Amino acid sequence: MGMIHIPDDQVATIVTTLEMTQRPRARPMPSASLRLVHWDAPAPEKYRALFRRVGGPWLWFSRLVIDEAALVAIIHDPAVEVYAVVDRTGIEVGMLELDFSEAGACEIGYFALIPELAGRGLGRWLMAQALALAWRGGVGRVWVHTCTLDHPRALGFYRAQGFVAIKRTVETFPDPRVSGVLPTDAAPQVPLLARTR
């Protein structure tokens, strides 16, 4: 057994990849006061604002640091579908991103609701929506990954929805709070060890 030192300006996480290789049995759609809105070719600034809102608490930063052309190439790709979860007042409170670029597969690239909605059963509603969209003709595998920086119940949630863990990796990256990509108070559950700019 060994421990690996991570520099103070870095963060490390264990990433678990999960997959589903059979369409789940039909079941009633959970009810919710939310709706899913397809964003066809979303504006980068609108996409990044929602990404930051739902992902900041978990140190999501990848789509905040890539240049605009690279971001547009992803979110405007015909094989990628972006959805906003919208509440009754029209406020975006979550996101879903499905990537069909691999033949016969769908990756749930991003799946999140704002933390204030946790524990209300709305994740089951969003997953039911995601699976209904993902399992289309020709798709034989739906997969997702989660990490130890995500909500503590994320891994158990995916497994309860029928996903099976197939791979585990360790990822390290510069702490986005140190560079100022995210505020220093983002993800207080992850200790900030380095000084910020």
C-alpha positions as YAML, in Angstrom:
chain: A
units: angstrom
residues:
- id: 1
  name: MET
  ca: [0.00, 0.00, 0.00]
- id: 2
  name: GLY
  ca: [1.39, 3.38, -0.90]
- id: 3
  name: MET
  ca: [0.50, 7.03, -0.70]
- id: 4
  name: ILE
  ca: [1.37, 9.50, -3.43]
- id: 5
  name: HIS
  ca: [2.06, 13.12, -2.54]
- id: 6
  name: ILE
  ca: [0.03, 15.66, -4.50]
- id: 7
  name: PRO
  ca: [1.43, 19.20, -4.65]
- id: 8
  name: ASP
  ca: [-0.59, 21.80, -2.74]
- id: 9
  name: ASP
  ca: [-1.75, 23.50, -5.94]
- id: 10
  name: GLN
  ca: [-3.14, 20.22, -7.35]
- id: 11
  name: VAL
  ca: [-6.25, 18.16, -6.67]
- id: 12
  name: ALA
  ca: [-6.53, 14.38, -7.03]
- id: 13
  name: THR
  ca: [-9.65, 12.30, -7.46]
- id: 14
  name: ILE
  ca: [-10.59, 8.69, -8.13]
- id: 15
  name: VAL
  ca: [-12.72, 8.44, -11.28]
- id: 16
  name: THR
  ca: [-15.10, 5.51, -11.68]
- id: 17
  name: THR
  ca: [-16.44, 4.66, -15.13]
- id: 18
  name: LEU
  ca: [-19.82, 2.94, -15.21]
- id: 19
  name: GLU
  ca: [-21.82, 1.48, -18.05]
- id: 20
  name: MET
  ca: [-25.20, 0.04, -18.92]
- id: 21
  name: THR
  ca: [-25.28, -2.41, -21.82]
- id: 22
  name: GLN
  ca: [-28.97, -3.19, -21.88]
- id: 23
  name: ARG
  ca: [-31.90, -0.83, -22.06]
- id: 24
  name: PRO
  ca: [-33.52, -0.75, -18.61]
- id: 25
  name: ARG
  ca: [-37.03, -2.13, -18.17]
- id: 26
  name: ALA
  ca: [-39.77, 0.42, -18.71]
- id: 27
  name: ARG
  ca: [-40.96, 2.06, -15.52]
- id: 28
  name: PRO
  ca: [-43.14, 5.05, -14.75]
- id: 29
  name: MET
  ca: [-41.45, 8.41, -15.26]
- id: 30
  name: PRO
  ca: [-40.85, 10.05, -11.86]
- id: 31
  name: SER
  ca: [-42.78, 13.27, -11.44]
- id: 32
  name: ALA
  ca: [-41.03, 16.61, -11.10]
- id: 33
  name: SER
  ca: [-41.82, 20.29, -11.23]
- id: 34
  name: LEU
  ca: [-38.92, 20.67, -13.67]
- id: 35
  name: ARG
  ca: [-38.65, 20.39, -17.41]
- id: 36
  name: LEU
  ca: [-35.85, 19.55, -19.79]
- id: 37
  name: VAL
  ca: [-35.10, 22.08, -22.53]
- id: 38
  name: HIS
  ca: [-32.88, 21.17, -25.49]
- id: 39
  name: TRP
  ca: [-30.27, 23.83, -26.14]
- id: 40
  name: ASP
  ca: [-29.50, 23.63, -29.84]
- id: 41
  name: ALA
  ca: [-26.07, 25.21, -30.45]
- id: 42
  name: PRO
  ca: [-26.02, 27.12, -27.13]
- id: 43
  name: ALA
  ca: [-24.11, 30.38, -26.81]
- id: 44
  name: PRO
  ca: [-20.76, 29.65, -25.10]
- id: 45
  name: GLU
  ca: [-21.31, 32.26, -22.37]
- id: 46
  name: LYS
  ca: [-24.76, 30.85, -21.54]
- id: 47
  name: TYR
  ca: [-23.40, 27.30, -21.48]
- id: 48
  name: ARG
  ca: [-20.45, 28.28, -19.27]
- id: 49
  name: ALA
  ca: [-22.72, 30.13, -16.83]
- id: 50
  name: LEU
  ca: [-24.85, 27.03, -16.30]
- id: 51
  name: PHE
  ca: [-21.78, 24.77, -16.20]
- id: 52
  name: ARG
  ca: [-20.27, 26.97, -13.48]
- id: 53
  name: ARG
  ca: [-23.53, 27.08, -11.54]
- id: 54
  name: VAL
  ca: [-24.07, 23.34, -11.40]
- id: 55
  name: GLY
  ca: [-20.44, 22.24, -11.46]
- id: 56
  name: GLY
  ca: [-18.62, 24.83, -9.36]
- id: 57
  name: PRO
  ca: [-19.57, 23.12, -6.09]
- id: 58
  name: TRP
  ca: [-17.76, 19.99, -7.36]
- id: 59
  name: LEU
  ca: [-14.75, 21.78, -8.91]
- id: 60
  name: TRP
  ca: [-15.90, 21.24, -12.50]
- id: 61
  name: PHE
  ca: [-13.70, 23.51, -14.55]
- id: 62
  name: SER
  ca: [-12.79, 21.83, -17.85]
- id: 63
  name: ARG
  ca: [-15.33, 23.72, -19.96]
- id: 64
  name: LEU
  ca: [-14.38, 26.99, -18.26]
- id: 65
  name: VAL
  ca: [-10.73, 26.90, -19.29]
- id: 66
  name: ILE
  ca: [-10.83, 25.70, -22.89]
- id: 67
  name: ASP
  ca: [-10.85, 28.42, -25.51]
- id: 68
  name: GLU
  ca: [-14.13, 29.43, -27.08]
- id: 69
  name: ALA
  ca: [-13.49, 27.77, -30.44]
- id: 70
  name: ALA
  ca: [-12.81, 24.42, -28.75]
- id: 71
  name: LEU
  ca: [-15.91, 24.78, -26.60]
- id: 72
  name: VAL
  ca: [-18.09, 25.65, -29.59]
- id: 73
  name: ALA
  ca: [-16.68, 22.66, -31.50]
- id: 74
  name: ILE
  ca: [-17.99, 20.42, -28.69]
- id: 75
  name: ILE
  ca: [-21.34, 21.97, -27.81]
- id: 76
  name: HIS
  ca: [-22.30, 22.66, -31.44]
- id: 77
  name: ASP
  ca: [-21.26, 19.18, -32.63]
- id: 78
  name: PRO
  ca: [-24.34, 17.42, -34.08]
- id: 79
  name: ALA
  ca: [-23.37, 14.32, -32.06]
- id: 80
  name: VAL
  ca: [-23.60, 16.23, -28.76]
- id: 81
  name: GLU
  ca: [-26.91, 17.20, -27.21]
- id: 82
  name: VAL
  ca: [-27.07, 19.81, -24.45]
- id: 83
  name: TYR
  ca: [-30.12, 20.21, -22.23]
- id: 84
  name: ALA
  ca: [-30.93, 22.64, -19.45]
- id: 85
  name: VAL
  ca: [-33.11, 21.63, -16.53]
- id: 86
  name: VAL
  ca: [-35.52, 24.49, -15.95]
- id: 87
  name: ASP
  ca: [-37.75, 25.17, -12.94]
- id: 88
  name: ARG
  ca: [-41.31, 26.56, -12.99]
- id: 89
  name: THR
  ca: [-40.05, 30.14, -13.11]
- id: 90
  name: GLY
  ca: [-37.75, 29.48, -16.07]
- id: 91
  name: ILE
  ca: [-34.51, 29.44, -14.09]
- id: 92
  name: GLU
  ca: [-31.90, 26.91, -15.20]
- id: 93
  name: VAL
  ca: [-31.20, 24.59, -12.27]
- id: 94
  name: GLY
  ca: [-29.38, 21.69, -13.91]
- id: 95
  name: MET
  ca: [-27.83, 20.32, -17.04]
- id: 96
  name: LEU
  ca: [-27.58, 17.16, -19.08]
- id: 97
  name: GLU
  ca: [-25.13, 16.56, -21.88]
- id: 98
  name: LEU
  ca: [-25.26, 13.48, -24.09]
- id: 99
  name: ASP
  ca: [-22.46, 12.54, -26.46]
- id: 100
  name: PHE
  ca: [-23.27, 10.16, -29.32]
- id: 101
  name: SER
  ca: [-19.95, 10.57, -31.14]
- id: 102
  name: GLU
  ca: [-18.91, 6.95, -30.51]
- id: 103
  name: ALA
  ca: [-20.86, 4.60, -32.78]
- id: 104
  name: GLY
  ca: [-23.34, 2.47, -30.85]
- id: 105
  name: ALA
  ca: [-22.81, 4.32, -27.59]
- id: 106
  name: CYS
  ca: [-23.97, 7.33, -25.62]
- id: 107
  name: GLU
  ca: [-21.87, 8.99, -22.97]
- id: 108
  name: ILE
  ca: [-23.69, 10.96, -20.31]
- id: 109
  name: GLY
  ca: [-21.01, 13.64, -20.35]
- id: 110
  name: TYR
  ca: [-22.52, 15.95, -17.76]
- id: 111
  name: PHE
  ca: [-25.42, 15.28, -15.41]
- id: 112
  name: ALA
  ca: [-26.14, 17.68, -12.57]
- id: 113
  name: LEU
  ca: [-28.65, 19.65, -10.59]
- id: 114
  name: ILE
  ca: [-27.80, 22.57, -8.35]
- id: 115
  name: PRO
  ca: [-26.93, 21.37, -4.81]
- id: 116
  name: GLU
  ca: [-30.05, 22.99, -3.36]
- id: 117
  name: LEU
  ca: [-32.16, 20.36, -5.14]
- id: 118
  name: ALA
  ca: [-30.33, 17.35, -3.66]
- id: 119
  name: GLY
  ca: [-32.37, 14.83, -1.72]
- id: 120
  name: ARG
  ca: [-35.70, 15.57, -3.41]
- id: 121
  name: GLY
  ca: [-35.76, 12.66, -5.85]
- id: 122
  name: LEU
  ca: [-35.17, 14.97, -8.80]
- id: 123
  name: GLY
  ca: [-32.00, 13.14, -9.78]
- id: 124
  name: ARG
  ca: [-34.12, 10.06, -10.52]
- id: 125
  name: TRP
  ca: [-36.35, 12.21, -12.73]
- id: 126
  name: LEU
  ca: [-33.35, 13.61, -14.60]
- id: 127
  name: MET
  ca: [-31.80, 10.15, -15.02]
- id: 128
  name: ALA
  ca: [-35.09, 8.80, -16.40]
- id: 129
  name: GLN
  ca: [-35.04, 11.65, -18.92]
- id: 130
  name: ALA
  ca: [-31.39, 10.97, -19.76]
- id: 131
  name: LEU
  ca: [-31.94, 7.25, -20.32]
- id: 132
  name: ALA
  ca: [-35.05, 7.85, -22.42]
- id: 133
  name: LEU
  ca: [-32.98, 10.11, -24.68]
- id: 134
  name: ALA
  ca: [-29.82, 7.98, -24.66]
- id: 135
  name: TRP
  ca: [-31.35, 4.64, -25.56]
- id: 136
  name: ARG
  ca: [-32.21, 5.29, -29.16]
- id: 137
  name: GLY
  ca: [-31.83, 3.15, -32.25]
- id: 138
  name: GLY
  ca: [-28.36, 1.70, -32.63]
- id: 139
  name: VAL
  ca: [-27.24, 2.45, -29.07]
- id: 140
  name: GLY
  ca: [-26.05, -0.63, -27.20]
- id: 141
  name: ARG
  ca: [-24.07, 1.04, -24.43]
- id: 142
  name: VAL
  ca: [-24.72, 4.05, -22.22]
- id: 143
  name: TRP
  ca: [-21.87, 5.12, -19.98]
- id: 144
  name: VAL
  ca: [-20.97, 7.76, -17.44]
- id: 145
  name: HIS
  ca: [-18.16, 8.54, -15.08]
- id: 146
  name: THR
  ca: [-18.15, 10.02, -11.61]
- id: 147
  name: CYS
  ca: [-15.39, 10.87, -9.21]
- id: 148
  name: THR
  ca: [-14.71, 11.34, -5.53]
- id: 149
  name: LEU
  ca: [-15.13, 15.09, -5.96]
- id: 150
  name: ASP
  ca: [-18.78, 14.68, -7.04]
- id: 151
  name: HIS
  ca: [-21.71, 14.47, -4.63]
- id: 152
  name: PRO
  ca: [-20.92, 11.76, -2.05]
- id: 153
  name: ARG
  ca: [-23.98, 9.76, -3.16]
- id: 154
  name: ALA
  ca: [-23.26, 10.01, -6.91]
- id: 155
  name: LEU
  ca: [-21.62, 6.60, -7.31]
- id: 156
  name: GLY
  ca: [-24.35, 4.84, -5.36]
- id: 157
  name: PHE
  ca: [-27.00, 6.72, -7.32]
- id: 158
  name: TYR
  ca: [-25.63, 5.59, -10.69]
- id: 159
  name: ARG
  ca: [-25.39, 2.00, -9.49]
- id: 160
  name: ALA
  ca: [-28.98, 2.14, -8.21]
- id: 161
  name: GLN
  ca: [-30.07, 3.28, -11.67]
- id: 162
  name: GLY
  ca: [-28.59, 0.15, -13.24]
- id: 163
  name: PHE
  ca: [-25.06, 1.23, -14.16]
- id: 164
  name: VAL
  ca: [-22.20, -1.17, -13.44]
- id: 165
  name: ALA
  ca: [-18.72, 0.05, -12.50]
- id: 166
  name: ILE
  ca: [-16.12, -1.16, -15.02]
- id: 167
  name: LYS
  ca: [-12.98, 0.94, -14.49]
- id: 168
  name: ARG
  ca: [-11.26, 3.12, -11.92]
- id: 169
  name: THR
  ca: [-8.54, 5.71, -12.58]
- id: 170
  name: VAL
  ca: [-6.82, 8.48, -10.66]
- id: 171
  name: GLU
  ca: [-6.93, 11.99, -12.10]
- id: 172
  name: THR
  ca: [-4.87, 14.95, -10.93]
- id: 173
  name: PHE
  ca: [-5.26, 18.51, -12.10]
- id: 174
  name: PRO
  ca: [-4.36, 22.07, -11.06]
- id: 175
  name: ASP
  ca: [-6.78, 23.32, -8.41]
- id: 176
  name: PRO
  ca: [-9.05, 25.75, -10.33]
- id: 177
  name: ARG
  ca: [-9.41, 27.89, -7.20]
- id: 178
  name: VAL
  ca: [-5.67, 28.61, -7.17]
- id: 179
  name: SER
  ca: [-5.72, 29.98, -10.72]
- id: 180
  name: GLY
  ca: [-8.91, 31.97, -10.12]
- id: 181
  name: VAL
  ca: [-11.04, 29.91, -12.55]
- id: 182
  name: LEU
  ca: [-13.36, 29.19, -9.62]
- id: 183
  name: PRO
  ca: [-13.71, 31.27, -6.44]
- id: 184
  name: THR
  ca: [-11.74, 30.22, -3.36]
- id: 185
  name: ASP
  ca: [-14.98, 29.32, -1.55]
- id: 186
  name: ALA
  ca: [-16.04, 26.82, -4.25]
- id: 187
  name: ALA
  ca: [-16.21, 23.20, -3.07]
- id: 188
  name: PRO
  ca: [-15.45, 23.87, 0.61]
- id: 189
  name: GLN
  ca: [-15.52, 20.09, 1.17]
- id: 190
  name: VAL
  ca: [-12.20, 19.90, -0.73]
- id: 191
  name: PRO
  ca: [-9.45, 21.61, 1.30]
- id: 192
  name: LEU
  ca: [-7.70, 24.45, -0.50]
- id: 193
  name: LEU
  ca: [-4.03, 23.98, 0.39]
- id: 194
  name: ALA
  ca: [-2.19, 26.44, -1.85]
- id: 195
  name: ARG
  ca: [-2.20, 30.19, -1.80]
- id: 196
  name: THR
  ca: [-4.37, 31.83, -4.42]
- id: 197
  name: ARG
  ca: [-3.41, 34.59, -6.81]
...
